[in-house]
Amino acid sequence: MAKKLDKIIVIDVEATCWNTAPPQGMTNDIIEFGICLLDVHSGEISDNRGILVIPERSEISDFCTELTTITPEMIRNEGISFKEACSIIKKEYEGQSRAWASFGAYDLKHIQRQCSELGVGYPLGPSHINVKTLFALKNKLGHEKGMDGALQHLRIELEGTHHRGVDDAKNIAKILRTLI
């Protein structure tokens, strides 16, 4: 259970991807943690950043760069290890003490799986908020919408680049802010 309910950590991950099946011997690696804090009382969104992560089991494809705008050069210049990124989330964002949110379950499952596969301690607590499902329920929709569709439904303009974790985390926080 979350111990601190003052702020919600909002996370969006980007991972290596291909327009077909992954090349032999490669698997999807997280290459960015987009993260921010949503103040539950004021609605303020703060501490928004993108933590670039060096992929350990794959390479960034041209398709991945087109989708996310993340280049191998950016990773070489700014990237840190997955373990270091998890440490930042745990320590600087108090990841194991706060509720956290993502748009859907993909981020939750991917972070859990990569931590398990690489033997890295899970940096987040058990209090996960699935904003995608919550949005659909709150708006009495018969199905879930994608992040862009939810923003359009709320008449909130998409800020930044879609499929860039740093920007998507902030956009997800805006959606969550309307729900709470």
LUMMI-353695 format. One record per residue (C-alpha): residue number from 1; x negated, y, z. Coordinates in Angstrom, 1 decimal, padded with zeros to 4 digits. Example, Ala and Ser with C-alpha at 12.3 -4.5 7.8 and 13.67 -1.06 7.14 Angstrom:
# residues 2
PT  nr     c1     c2     c3
PT   1 -012.3 -004.5  007.8
PT   2 -013.7 -001.1  007.1
//
This chain:
# residues 180
PT  nr     c1     c2     c3
PT   1  000.0  000.0  000.0
PT   2 -001.2  003.5 -000.8
PT   3 -002.4  005.4  002.3
PT   4 -002.5  008.8  000.7
PT   5  000.7  010.0 -001.0
PT   6 -000.3  013.6 -001.7
PT   7 -001.5  013.0 -005.2
PT   8 -001.1  010.3 -007.8
PT   9 -004.0  009.3 -010.0
PT  10 -003.0  009.1 -013.6
PT  11 -005.2  006.9 -015.8
PT  12 -005.3  006.2 -019.5
PT  13 -008.0  003.9 -020.9
PT  14 -009.3  003.6 -024.5
PT  15 -011.0  000.5 -025.6
PT  16 -013.0 -000.8 -028.5
PT  17 -010.6 -001.8 -031.3
PT  18 -010.5 -003.0 -034.9
PT  19 -007.9 -002.8 -037.7
PT  20 -008.0 -006.6 -037.7
PT  21 -009.0 -009.3 -035.2
PT  22 -012.1 -008.5 -033.1
PT  23 -015.3 -009.6 -034.8
PT  24 -016.6 -013.0 -033.6
PT  25 -018.3 -012.7 -030.2
PT  26 -016.7 -009.3 -029.4
PT  27 -013.9 -008.4 -027.0
PT  28 -012.1 -005.2 -026.2
PT  29 -014.2 -003.1 -023.9
PT  30 -013.1  000.0 -022.1
PT  31 -014.9  003.0 -023.6
PT  32 -013.1  005.8 -021.8
PT  33 -011.2  006.3 -018.6
PT  34 -009.0  009.4 -019.0
PT  35 -008.1  010.5 -015.5
PT  36 -006.4  013.3 -013.6
PT  37 -004.6  013.9 -010.4
PT  38 -000.9  014.9 -010.1
PT  39 -000.1  016.8 -006.9
PT  40  003.2  015.3 -005.7
PT  41  004.4  018.5 -003.9
PT  42  003.3  021.3 -006.3
PT  43  003.3  019.3 -009.6
PT  44 -000.2  020.7 -010.3
PT  45 -002.4  018.6 -012.6
PT  46 -006.1  018.8 -011.7
PT  47 -009.4  017.0 -011.9
PT  48 -008.7  016.0 -015.6
PT  49 -011.7  014.3 -017.2
PT  50 -012.8  011.7 -019.6
PT  51 -015.3  009.2 -018.3
PT  52 -017.1  007.7 -021.3
PT  53 -018.1  004.0 -020.8
PT  54 -020.8  002.1 -022.6
PT  55 -019.2 -001.1 -024.1
PT  56 -021.0 -004.2 -022.9
PT  57 -019.4 -006.9 -025.1
PT  58 -018.6 -005.0 -028.3
PT  59 -019.4 -002.1 -030.6
PT  60 -017.3  000.9 -031.6
PT  61 -015.8  000.3 -035.1
PT  62 -015.1  003.1 -037.6
PT  63 -011.4  002.3 -037.1
PT  64 -011.8  002.9 -033.3
PT  65 -013.6  006.2 -034.0
PT  66 -010.8  007.3 -036.3
PT  67 -008.1  006.4 -033.7
PT  68 -009.8  007.8 -030.6
PT  69 -012.4  010.3 -032.0
PT  70 -015.0  008.6 -029.7
PT  71 -018.2  007.9 -031.6
PT  72 -021.1  005.7 -030.8
PT  73 -023.2  008.8 -030.6
PT  74 -020.9  010.2 -027.9
PT  75 -021.3  007.0 -025.9
PT  76 -025.1  007.0 -026.3
PT  77 -025.3  010.6 -025.1
PT  78 -022.6  010.7 -022.4
PT  79 -021.6  007.1 -021.6
PT  80 -022.2  005.3 -018.3
PT  81 -021.8  001.7 -017.3
PT  82 -018.3  000.3 -016.5
PT  83 -019.5 -000.4 -013.0
PT  84 -020.5  003.3 -012.5
PT  85 -017.2  004.5 -014.0
PT  86 -015.3  002.3 -011.5
PT  87 -017.4  003.7 -008.7
PT  88 -016.4  007.2 -009.6
PT  89 -012.7  006.3 -009.6
PT  90 -013.0  004.6 -006.3
PT  91 -015.1  007.3 -004.6
PT  92 -014.3  010.6 -006.2
PT  93 -010.6  009.9 -006.8
PT  94 -010.1  007.7 -003.8
PT  95 -008.7  005.1 -006.1
PT  96 -008.0  002.4 -003.5
PT  97 -006.2  004.8 -001.2
PT  98 -003.8  006.5 -003.6
PT  99 -000.9  005.4 -005.8
PT 100 -001.9  005.4 -009.5
PT 101  000.0  005.5 -012.7
PT 102 -000.4  004.6 -016.3
PT 103  001.9  004.6 -019.3
PT 104  002.9  000.9 -019.5
PT 105  001.1 -002.1 -018.1
PT 106 -001.8 -002.3 -020.7
PT 107 -004.2 -000.1 -018.7
PT 108 -003.4 -002.0 -015.4
PT 109 -004.0 -005.4 -017.1
PT 110 -007.1 -004.3 -019.0
PT 111 -008.8 -002.8 -016.0
PT 112 -008.1 -005.9 -013.9
PT 113 -009.3 -008.2 -016.6
PT 114 -012.5 -006.3 -017.3
PT 115 -013.3 -006.0 -013.6
PT 116 -012.8 -009.8 -013.2
PT 117 -014.8 -010.7 -016.4
PT 118 -017.7 -008.5 -015.5
PT 119 -017.7 -009.1 -011.7
PT 120 -017.0 -005.5 -010.9
PT 121 -014.9 -004.6 -007.8
PT 122 -011.4 -003.3 -008.7
PT 123 -011.4  000.4 -008.1
PT 124 -007.7  001.0 -007.6
PT 125 -005.1  000.1 -005.0
PT 126 -002.0 -002.1 -005.5
PT 127  000.4  000.8 -005.8
PT 128  000.8  001.1 -009.5
PT 129  003.5  003.2 -011.2
PT 130  004.5  002.2 -014.7
PT 131  005.5  005.6 -016.2
PT 132  006.8  004.0 -019.4
PT 133  009.3  001.8 -017.7
PT 134  010.2  004.5 -015.1
PT 135  010.9  007.0 -017.9
PT 136  013.2  004.6 -019.8
PT 137  015.1  003.7 -016.6
PT 138  015.4  007.4 -015.5
PT 139  016.7  008.4 -018.9
PT 140  019.0  005.4 -019.2
PT 141  017.4  004.3 -022.4
PT 142  018.1  000.9 -023.8
PT 143  014.3  000.5 -024.6
PT 144  011.0  001.9 -023.7
PT 145  009.5  004.7 -025.8
PT 146  005.8  005.4 -026.5
PT 147  004.1  008.3 -024.9
PT 148  004.6  010.5 -027.9
PT 149  008.3  009.6 -028.0
PT 150  008.7  010.4 -024.3
PT 151  007.0  013.8 -024.7
PT 152  009.3  014.5 -027.7
PT 153  012.4  013.4 -025.7
PT 154  011.4  015.9 -022.9
PT 155  010.5  018.6 -025.5
PT 156  006.9  018.7 -024.1
PT 157  004.3  019.4 -026.7
PT 158  001.5  016.8 -027.0
PT 159 -001.7  018.5 -025.7
PT 160 -005.0  017.5 -027.2
PT 161 -005.7  014.4 -029.2
PT 162 -003.4  011.3 -029.0
PT 163 -005.5  008.2 -028.2
PT 164 -008.1  010.2 -026.4
PT 165 -007.9  009.1 -022.7
PT 166 -008.7  012.5 -021.2
PT 167 -005.8  014.1 -023.1
PT 168 -003.4  011.2 -022.8
PT 169 -003.9  011.1 -019.0
PT 170 -002.8  014.8 -018.8
PT 171  000.2  014.2 -021.1
PT 172  001.3  011.2 -019.0
PT 173  001.0  013.3 -015.9
PT 174  003.3  015.8 -017.5
PT 175  005.9  013.1 -018.1
PT 176  005.5  011.7 -014.6
PT 177  005.9  015.2 -013.1
PT 178  009.4  015.4 -014.7
PT 179  010.3  012.1 -013.1
PT 180  009.3  013.0 -009.6
//
